Amino acid sequence: MRNFVERHTFWAIVLLLVVALFLLMIFAVWPDWLVEAMGRKKTFVNTLLNGITLGGLYFLVASGFTLIFGLMRNVNLAHGSMYLLGAYIGYEVADRTGNWFLGLAVAFVAVALSGILLQVLIFRRMADDDLRQTLVTIGISIIAADAMLAIWTGTTYQFSPPDWLFGATTLPVVSVVKSSGAAVYIKYPVFRLVVLAIAVAVGIGLWVFLNRTRIGMMIRAGVNDREMLSASGVNVQLVFVLVFAIGAGLAGFAGVIGGTALSVAPGEDIRYLLASLVVVIVGGLGSISGAAIGALIIGLAEQFGLAYFPTYGVVLTFLIMVVVLAVRPQGLMGGR
């Protein structure tokens, strides 16, 4: 952060002013002219929180994708299918056992195992051949989508998380002040706040794993120079299998989280694959912090677009991607 401020002082000041403006709009009581211009404060705050929590969900999916695609340079366009498979498996386990946490754990393990098979049987045989990886994984995603449609049909499923995750909590944010002087506070769903907390925890855990552990250093060394790492006695293929398993497992994990926050239905695989691609492109290949920033930007853009100009809201995501590619092709946090 200090290096960013020193190198980009102007943009650091702009970012600080934007954050200060948002905090002022969240915690201050809106005057009448602002209500007329922006609508109700409750709508703005809910949209902001929805964007942040959606960004957290996008990060959970994209964090696994940035490990596989951004860090290892394996073009896995079946990542969205792993998300949906994890959601379906987690739903089946949670529904049959009544234990949501068990469904979460089984989804992570099951999709991680599928990732290991994909790495050993597909990517190991097509190393450094991006075109073949792309075509094969597109084919796998199509077959997986049809297989899941045949098994689970086109029904939309909804998880039943623990009771303490239901309902809404009161935030220390005043929506309006009544004529009597009493303040009305904004309420927000508990589970969406839990999604954000999980995303933060996963992001910190991945950053520590990649930058502060021996295995993480091996992973980064293997990506840059696998021959040298292999010559030092490290089993490079085993390291890559581990990375793929973690990336795929995170997709399955995110499937249960996303399916609980929203729903599980056919077509979600394409949505989250596309979101992961955009997040990684905007944030920068192989950067966990970049994936977090990219997910936050895309989540906010999507929600504010839907709330304030729904006709053109869908364009915002791709407009952001185009601008980033034009100004900084390596992504906001990507290396040169």
Backbone torsions as a table, in degrees:
resi	resn	phi	psi	omega
1	MET	NA	-42.7	179.8
2	ARG	-62.8	-40.6	178.6
3	ASN	-63.9	-39.1	179.1
4	PHE	-62.9	-43.7	-179.7
5	VAL	-63.6	-41.0	-179.0
6	GLU	-68.2	-36.8	-176.4
7	ARG	-85.4	-29.0	-176.6
8	HIS	-131.1	64.0	-175.7
9	THR	-60.9	-43.0	-178.1
10	PHE	-60.7	-48.8	-177.9
11	TRP	-69.1	-30.3	176.1
12	ALA	-65.3	-39.7	177.7
13	ILE	-66.6	-43.3	178.1
14	VAL	-59.9	-45.1	179.9
15	LEU	-62.3	-41.0	178.9
16	LEU	-63.6	-41.6	178.6
17	LEU	-65.2	-39.5	178.4
18	VAL	-63.7	-44.8	178.7
19	VAL	-62.3	-43.2	178.9
20	ALA	-62.4	-39.5	178.8
21	LEU	-64.4	-43.8	179.0
22	PHE	-63.6	-41.9	179.1
23	LEU	-63.5	-39.4	178.4
24	LEU	-63.8	-42.4	-180.0
25	MET	-69.2	-26.1	-179.7
26	ILE	-78.2	-47.3	-169.9
27	PHE	-96.5	-18.9	-179.8
28	ALA	-84.2	154.2	173.5
29	VAL	-79.1	127.7	-174.3
30	TRP	-74.6	135.6	171.6
31	PRO	-73.5	166.0	-175.8
32	ASP	-60.6	-38.5	-177.3
33	TRP	-65.7	-32.9	178.8
34	LEU	-73.4	-36.4	176.5
35	VAL	-63.0	-40.2	178.2
36	GLU	-66.1	-34.6	-177.9
37	ALA	-80.2	-39.5	-171.9
38	MET	-109.5	-10.3	-173.0
39	GLY	89.1	-167.2	-177.4
40	ARG	-67.5	144.7	178.1
41	LYS	-62.3	-36.1	179.8
42	LYS	-58.2	-40.2	178.8
43	THR	-63.8	-44.2	-179.4
44	PHE	-62.6	-48.7	-177.0
45	VAL	-65.3	-42.9	177.9
46	ASN	-62.6	-39.5	177.9
47	THR	-64.9	-41.5	178.0
48	LEU	-61.9	-47.0	-179.8
49	LEU	-67.3	-37.8	176.3
50	ASN	-62.3	-39.6	178.3
51	GLY	-65.5	-41.0	-179.8
52	ILE	-67.7	-44.2	-179.6
53	THR	-70.9	-35.2	174.1
54	LEU	-64.7	-38.3	174.4
55	GLY	-60.5	-38.0	176.2
56	GLY	-62.1	-41.4	177.7
57	LEU	-66.1	-43.7	177.2
58	TYR	-60.7	-36.6	179.1
59	PHE	-65.5	-40.8	179.6
60	LEU	-59.0	-39.4	177.8
61	VAL	-74.2	-45.6	-174.4
62	ALA	-73.2	-22.8	179.5
63	SER	-63.9	-41.3	174.9
64	GLY	-67.2	-36.9	-179.8
65	PHE	-67.8	-36.8	-178.8
66	THR	-71.8	-25.8	174.2
67	LEU	-68.5	-44.2	-174.9
68	ILE	-79.3	-49.2	-176.1
69	PHE	-87.4	-49.8	-174.8
70	GLY	-72.8	-40.3	-175.5
71	LEU	-91.1	-47.1	-176.8
72	MET	-89.6	-9.9	-179.0
73	ARG	61.6	32.8	173.1
74	ASN	-99.3	121.0	-176.2
75	VAL	-83.2	92.1	-176.8
76	ASN	-104.7	89.4	178.9
77	LEU	-84.0	9.7	171.5
78	ALA	-97.5	10.9	-177.8
79	HIS	-63.5	-38.6	177.1
80	GLY	-63.2	-35.8	177.5
81	SER	-65.5	-34.3	177.0
82	MET	-66.1	-38.3	175.7
83	TYR	-59.0	-50.7	-176.8
84	LEU	-68.0	-37.7	177.5
85	LEU	-62.6	-43.3	177.3
86	GLY	-61.4	-38.1	179.1
87	ALA	-64.4	-45.0	-178.6
88	TYR	-67.3	-44.4	179.4
89	ILE	-63.2	-45.2	178.7
90	GLY	-61.0	-38.5	178.7
91	TYR	-64.1	-45.1	-178.8
92	GLU	-61.4	-45.4	-178.6
93	VAL	-66.5	-46.2	-178.9
94	ALA	-64.6	-37.2	-178.2
95	ASP	-70.8	-38.1	-177.1
96	ARG	-79.5	-31.9	-177.0
97	THR	-100.3	-19.4	-175.6
98	GLY	75.4	12.0	-177.7
99	ASN	-116.8	105.5	-178.3
100	TRP	-65.4	-38.2	-178.8
101	PHE	-67.4	-35.0	176.3
102	LEU	-65.7	-40.8	175.8
103	GLY	-60.2	-39.0	178.3
104	LEU	-63.0	-45.1	-178.3
105	ALA	-68.6	-43.6	-178.9
106	VAL	-65.3	-39.2	178.6
107	ALA	-61.4	-43.2	178.9
108	PHE	-60.8	-49.6	-176.6
109	VAL	-65.5	-45.5	-176.5
110	ALA	-63.2	-44.8	-178.9
111	VAL	-73.1	-31.5	174.8
112	ALA	-61.9	-40.7	177.6
113	LEU	-65.0	-39.6	177.1
114	SER	-65.0	-34.1	176.4
115	GLY	-65.6	-38.2	177.3
116	ILE	-62.8	-44.9	178.1
117	LEU	-61.0	-41.4	-179.6
118	LEU	-64.2	-40.2	-179.2
119	GLN	-68.4	-43.4	-176.6
120	VAL	-72.1	-43.0	-173.3
121	LEU	-87.0	-27.1	-174.4
122	ILE	-112.2	-64.9	-169.9
123	PHE	-69.4	-31.6	178.7
124	ARG	-66.0	-29.5	-179.7
125	ARG	-86.2	-11.6	-176.7
126	MET	-125.8	34.8	-178.6
127	ALA	-60.3	135.2	177.2
128	ASP	64.1	19.6	176.2
129	ASP	-118.8	82.3	-172.3
130	ASP	-61.6	-39.3	-177.2
131	LEU	-63.8	-46.8	179.3
132	ARG	-63.9	-41.2	177.7
133	GLN	-59.9	-42.9	-179.5
134	THR	-62.6	-50.8	-176.6
135	LEU	-64.5	-43.0	-178.0
136	VAL	-66.7	-43.5	-178.1
137	THR	-72.2	-28.9	172.0
138	ILE	-63.4	-44.2	177.2
139	GLY	-61.4	-42.1	178.8
140	ILE	-62.8	-41.6	-179.1
141	SER	-64.5	-37.5	178.6
142	ILE	-66.9	-45.6	179.0
143	ILE	-63.2	-43.0	-179.8
144	ALA	-63.6	-40.2	179.9
145	ALA	-62.9	-43.4	179.4
146	ASP	-67.2	-38.7	179.6
147	ALA	-65.2	-42.3	179.0
148	MET	-68.0	-34.9	176.5
149	LEU	-65.7	-38.1	178.8
150	ALA	-68.1	-36.3	-176.9
151	ILE	-80.3	-49.7	-173.4
152	TRP	-103.0	1.6	179.5
153	THR	57.7	-167.2	-178.2
154	GLY	-92.6	13.1	-179.1
155	THR	-67.7	142.8	174.4
156	THR	-90.2	126.6	-178.1
157	TYR	-106.4	150.9	178.6
158	GLN	-133.7	129.0	179.3
159	PHE	-72.5	158.7	172.1
160	SER	-118.9	91.5	-178.8
161	PRO	-73.1	172.8	177.5
162	PRO	-55.6	153.6	-175.6
163	ASP	-58.3	-34.0	-176.2
164	TRP	-71.2	-11.0	176.5
165	LEU	-92.1	-7.4	177.8
166	PHE	-81.6	167.3	172.2
167	GLY	82.2	-171.7	-177.0
168	ALA	-126.7	155.9	176.9
169	THR	-118.3	151.1	-179.5
170	THR	-84.5	126.1	179.4
171	LEU	-92.8	153.2	178.0
172	PRO	-78.5	48.6	-177.8
173	VAL	-127.5	121.4	-178.4
174	VAL	-79.8	126.5	177.3
175	SER	-81.6	-57.9	177.7
176	VAL	-144.5	162.5	173.6
177	VAL	-113.7	120.6	-178.3
178	LYS	-68.1	164.9	178.6
179	SER	-61.1	-24.8	178.1
180	SER	-77.8	-8.4	-178.8
181	GLY	96.3	-5.6	179.6
182	ALA	-77.4	136.9	-179.1
183	ALA	-90.8	138.9	176.1
184	VAL	-106.3	121.4	-175.8
185	TYR	-96.2	151.9	-179.0
186	ILE	-81.7	137.8	174.5
187	LYS	-108.0	149.1	-177.7
188	TYR	-143.9	145.2	-178.3
189	PRO	-58.4	135.1	-178.2
190	VAL	-64.5	-41.6	-173.5
191	PHE	-63.6	-35.5	179.5
192	ARG	-65.0	-35.6	175.7
193	LEU	-68.3	-34.4	176.4
194	VAL	-66.0	-39.7	176.9
195	VAL	-57.9	-44.5	178.9
196	LEU	-63.0	-43.0	179.5
197	ALA	-63.6	-40.8	178.3
198	ILE	-63.8	-42.7	179.6
199	ALA	-61.4	-42.1	178.4
200	VAL	-63.8	-44.0	-179.9
201	ALA	-63.2	-43.7	178.8
202	VAL	-64.2	-42.2	179.3
203	GLY	-61.6	-45.6	178.7
204	ILE	-63.9	-43.4	179.7
205	GLY	-61.2	-42.8	179.1
206	LEU	-66.2	-41.5	-179.7
207	TRP	-62.6	-44.2	178.7
208	VAL	-64.1	-42.1	-179.3
209	PHE	-60.9	-43.3	-176.1
210	LEU	-80.4	-27.8	-172.2
211	ASN	-111.5	-13.5	-174.8
212	ARG	-127.4	6.6	178.8
213	THR	-120.4	158.6	-180.0
214	ARG	-63.5	-41.9	-179.3
215	ILE	-65.1	-39.8	178.2
216	GLY	-61.3	-40.6	177.1
217	MET	-65.2	-36.9	176.9
218	MET	-63.5	-41.1	-179.5
219	ILE	-60.7	-49.8	-178.2
220	ARG	-66.3	-35.8	177.8
221	ALA	-68.4	-38.7	-179.8
222	GLY	-66.5	-33.6	177.5
223	VAL	-68.0	-42.0	-177.0
224	ASN	-75.9	-38.5	-176.8
225	ASP	-155.3	82.8	-175.1
226	ARG	-68.4	-30.1	179.6
227	GLU	-65.3	-42.7	179.6
228	MET	-66.6	-41.1	178.9
229	LEU	-64.3	-40.2	178.6
230	SER	-65.2	-37.8	179.6
231	ALA	-65.8	-23.9	-180.0
232	SER	-83.0	2.0	175.5
233	GLY	99.1	6.2	-178.8
234	VAL	-90.0	137.2	176.6
235	ASN	-78.9	94.9	-174.8
236	VAL	-63.2	-40.8	-178.6
237	GLN	-62.6	-37.1	178.3
238	LEU	-66.9	-38.6	177.5
239	VAL	-63.1	-43.5	-179.7
240	PHE	-66.8	-37.0	176.5
241	VAL	-62.1	-40.7	178.8
242	LEU	-61.8	-44.4	179.4
243	VAL	-62.4	-44.5	-179.2
244	PHE	-63.9	-39.9	179.0
245	ALA	-63.1	-42.7	179.6
246	ILE	-65.7	-45.1	-179.9
247	GLY	-62.0	-44.3	179.3
248	ALA	-68.7	-41.2	178.9
249	GLY	-60.6	-38.1	177.3
250	LEU	-64.2	-34.4	176.5
251	ALA	-64.5	-44.4	177.4
252	GLY	-65.2	-40.3	175.7
253	PHE	-58.7	-46.4	178.9
254	ALA	-65.3	-29.4	178.6
255	GLY	-61.1	-41.8	178.4
256	VAL	-69.4	-42.8	179.2
257	ILE	-62.4	-48.9	-179.1
258	GLY	-66.6	-37.8	178.5
259	GLY	-66.7	-29.1	177.6
260	THR	-77.2	-41.2	-179.6
261	ALA	-70.5	-36.4	-177.4
262	LEU	-119.8	-96.6	178.1
263	SER	-166.1	172.4	177.4
264	VAL	-116.6	121.0	-177.4
265	ALA	-157.1	156.4	175.1
266	PRO	-56.9	143.1	-179.6
267	GLY	99.7	-18.1	178.9
268	GLU	-66.6	-26.6	178.9
269	ASP	-62.8	-43.1	179.6
270	ILE	-67.1	-41.4	-178.5
271	ARG	-59.4	-47.6	-174.9
272	TYR	-79.7	-26.0	171.9
273	LEU	-64.7	-45.4	179.1
274	LEU	-62.9	-43.3	178.3
275	ALA	-61.9	-40.4	179.8
276	SER	-64.7	-42.0	177.7
277	LEU	-59.6	-47.1	-178.7
278	VAL	-64.9	-42.3	-179.9
279	VAL	-61.8	-45.7	-179.0
280	VAL	-67.0	-38.9	178.7
281	ILE	-65.3	-44.5	-179.4
282	VAL	-69.8	-44.1	-176.1
283	GLY	-76.8	-33.7	-177.9
284	GLY	118.2	136.8	-176.9
285	LEU	-63.4	130.6	173.6
286	GLY	76.8	6.7	-177.1
287	SER	-106.5	118.5	177.7
288	ILE	-68.3	-43.8	177.5
289	SER	-63.7	-37.0	176.5
290	GLY	-64.3	-39.6	177.4
291	ALA	-63.5	-38.7	179.1
292	ALA	-65.2	-45.5	179.5
293	ILE	-65.4	-44.5	179.6
294	GLY	-61.9	-42.5	179.6
295	ALA	-63.7	-40.3	179.3
296	LEU	-64.4	-44.2	-179.8
297	ILE	-62.8	-46.7	-177.8
298	ILE	-67.1	-41.4	178.7
299	GLY	-61.7	-45.2	178.6
300	LEU	-65.4	-43.6	-179.6
301	ALA	-61.5	-41.6	-178.7
302	GLU	-65.0	-44.8	-176.4
303	GLN	-73.1	-42.1	178.2
304	PHE	-67.9	-34.2	176.3
305	GLY	-63.3	-44.7	179.8
306	LEU	-66.1	-34.0	-175.0
307	ALA	-80.1	-38.3	-169.5
308	TYR	-109.7	-28.4	173.7
309	PHE	-147.4	73.9	-174.8
310	PRO	-59.5	-27.7	-178.9
311	THR	-63.1	-37.4	-177.0
312	TYR	-113.0	4.5	-175.7
313	GLY	-59.8	-36.8	-177.4
314	VAL	-65.4	-21.6	-178.7
315	VAL	-75.6	-25.3	-173.3
316	LEU	-56.6	-45.6	-177.5
317	THR	-56.9	-47.6	-177.8
318	PHE	-75.2	-29.3	175.5
319	LEU	-64.0	-42.2	176.8
320	ILE	-60.9	-44.3	-179.9
321	MET	-62.4	-42.4	179.9
322	VAL	-63.4	-43.8	-179.5
323	VAL	-63.5	-43.5	179.5
324	VAL	-63.5	-43.7	179.5
325	LEU	-64.2	-33.0	-179.6
326	ALA	-75.2	-38.1	-175.4
327	VAL	-90.1	-41.9	-177.1
328	ARG	-140.2	84.8	-172.4
329	PRO	-59.3	-27.5	-179.1
330	GLN	-80.7	-0.1	-178.6
331	GLY	94.2	163.5	-174.5
332	LEU	-60.5	-39.4	-177.8
333	MET	-116.4	11.6	-178.1
334	GLY	-79.1	151.1	176.6
335	GLY	-79.7	161.4	179.4
336	ARG	-81.8	NA	NA
